[in-house]
Amino acid sequence: MTSGAAQKLVVEDWGLLAYDQAARRQDELARQRARGLAADRLVFVEHPPTVTLGRGGGPADLRLGPELLAARGVALAHSDRGGLATFHGPGQLVAYPIVELQERDLHLYVNRLLEAAAEVARAFGLEPERDPDQPGLWLAGRKLASLGVAVSRWVTRHGVAINVNNDLAGFDLIVPCGRPGQVVTSLAQELGRPVDLARAKDVFAQAFSRALGFAAPPLGMGRKPPWLRKRYHGQTAIEQMEGRLERLHLATVCQSAHCPNLGECFNRGTATFMILGRQCTRGCRFCAVDHGPTSPPDPDEPQRLAQAAADMGLRHVVVTSVTRDDLADGGAAHFAATIAALRARLPQATVEVLTPDFLGQGAAIDAVCQARPDVYNHNVETVPRLYPAVRPQADYARSLAVLARAAAQGLAAKSGLMLGLGETDAELRAVLADLLAAGCRCLTLGQYLAPSAKHAPVMRFVPPFEFDHWAAVARRMGFDQVAAGPLVRSSYLADQMLVAPRHGEGRR
């Protein structure tokens, strides 16, 4: 159903994510796909306990009202998908294809989507059944999978939910399929044992790709060790933060980069603002931020960002950007204007910038430094040997020079690396020595997580004790502040990593 039998399908796993937030992400990706700015995608996600009502659903499909659902910790969401009521919970395989239907045949697409779901059951030795009057899958009359899709301009959203290891008690809160006596089951219940959810995702991704004519995606998406499973922090703070950002037409790298700490940081009232648009001019193979056509910098953005930071009462503000190689100064003047706006609106707050390399232009780097941020952050990301494969448009020596120039002007220089891309211990130690020689005294080390199948693969999941080891090594070598751990990112808990510069005055 795509234009070309070998066309790639981007496969992503969003982990545990609130239903409404996932719906907003889908909407944005679908809009981009309709405009030709994004690839076809297959998204896996798990939702916290949530009852959803499709276009055909209503109060009659609920056995408890909204207040009682909320009292039980169950969210209620209205959806523009087809179908009635269903229940989502952790351990359920939820697949959201965001693809353009070239064959313009919705009935055929639904059949192929259900056939991919049926392949998951078959992989575990079960043969599902279809009901001609109801979309979904059954096992001996017990419902295993629900389907509800939406299509706009022939781009799909929503999809299918297969009960794998999820708690089935949530279905007692609704009238499944509009049938009061409908019994619901799961793969785990039918087999009498827990089921490998990652394997189920692999089977679905392969079957879906075959059914729609995509190239087979690599195996292993979503196979993460226990220490990478992030605790869900609720959706209220996320919704409030996203609403504020939307009203002010601002973006955060937390959203664009699919940061695993998004919920925690939004609950703490912190965020890393991303300026200069949402399209990057580079195509680094580790990064989830989109790249493509750019727009001129918005001259009002610095003031709107400062207003948002003031409204949030931030004490430490982190500002980053996409890389803008299309601009003469790489966007340095926009950084400087943003810092100035923050100083005027929040004079007591500290400001950290996480900049691109500005193609090594000294004048551009100086323009940011002269605005006197409290911390100048620029990530080297990985060891130099891996740059051609991971950061082909970047240069390791150039990145070191950016940090050295900032440190020489009295700013606290900070940098970060991702582990798990194939670096060796000797290479990592050498990079730490190079950073120290450049004047960098703040360091972050985190696990690389591939945003999708099209990105650089994870070569190894680094266990927590190794991060502890490297944190100790870095401190012995001379770093003043080190944050190291599987879920650490360059601006995670940045307000707790402030360090006085070794020389110069810092802020003037």
C-alpha positions, 0 to 999 in steps of 0.5 A: 500500500506504499509507493515502492516495495522496498520503502522504509517504515520508521518503527519507534517505541514511545514507552509508557505515555499518556493517551492524550499526549500520544494522540497529540504526537500522532496528530502532528506526525500525521500532519507532517506526513500529509505534507511530505515532511515525515516518513511513514511510521509505526509507533508502539506505545503503552498507556497508563490505565485509560478508558477511551471512547471512539466516535461511536462511543458514549456514556452508555459504554461506561459502567462508571462515570468520569468521577469514579474512574478518576477516583480509581486512577483511570483516565477518560479520553475521547478519541476521533478513532472509530469504534466504541469504548476500550481500555488501555493499560501497561502490558498491552501492545498498542500499535499506531501506524501513521502511514499514507495509504497509496491504494486509497482503500480503507477496508483493505488497510483494516484487514491488513492491520488485523492480519498483522495482529493475528500474526502475533497470536499465531507466533505464540501458538494461538489461532485468532478468529474474526467477527464479520460484524465487529473489528477485532480479534477473538479466541474462542469468543473471548476478545483479544484485540481491539481496532479503531482507526482514523484517516485524514487525507489518506494518512492513518492514525490510531490503530490496534490494541492487543492484550498481551500482559495487561490487567484485564480488570480494567475492561470491567469498567466499560461495555466492550464492543457495546456487548454487555456480556463480552469476555475479554482475554489476553495472550498471557491469560490464554497461555497461563504465563507472561508473554515477551512483549518485545517479541510480540512487537517484533512479530507485529512490525514484521507482519505489518511491514510485509502486509503493506509492502515496506522493507522489513524493519530490524528486530529488537525494537523496544527490548530494553533492560529493567533499569531503562523503564521510567516511572510514569509521572502522570499527565496533568503536569505534561498537559499543563506544560504543553498547553502553555508552550502551545499558547506561546508557540514555543517548543521544547527539545524534551518533546522533539527528542522524545526524552525519557525524563519528560514527565519527571521534568515537566512535573518539576516545572522545568524544561529545555526550550528549543529555539530557531524552529523545529527543523534541523539542517543536519541529519545526525543518526542518533537524533529524533529531531526532524530535519528538513526545510527551515523558516527564518528565525522568529524575532518575537521568540526570545520575548515569548520564551522569557515570558514562559520562563517567568510564568513558570517561576524558573530559577534555571533556564536551559535554551538549546536549538536545532542546528541552523547551518543555513543562517550566516551566524548559525543563529548565534544572534538569536541565542544572544537575544534570548539570553538578554530577554531572560536577563531582563525578565528573570534577573535572578535566574541562571541561564544555560545554553546548549548550542550547536557548533556554529560551523566553528565560527569564532564570531558566532561563538563569541556573540553567545559568550558575550551575552554571558550565559552562566553555563555554556554547554556543547555536546561532543556526543560520542568518541571521534571514531564514530563521528562519520557513522553517527555525526557525519556533518559534525567535527570532533576537533571543532566541537572541542574548539567551541568549548575551549573558546567558551571556557577561555571567556570565563564561562562554565563549559559543559559537555555530554556523551552518549554511551552504548554506540560502540565506544571502547573504554580507552576511547571514552577515557581519551575524550574525557581527557580532551574535554578537560584540556579544553577547559570543560568541567561539567560532564553528563553521561547517558545511555544512547537509545535509538529513537527509531529503526532508521537511526543508529542502532544501540550496540550495548545497554550500559548497566548502572554500575558502569555509569557509576564507575565512569562518574568516579573516573571523571571526578578523579580526572578533574571534573567538578560536576558529573551526572552519569546514569542510563537516563541522564541527558545533557540538561537533566537536573541541570539546575543541580549541576551549576559550577563556578567557572575556573577563571574569569568573572562568569556573568557580568 
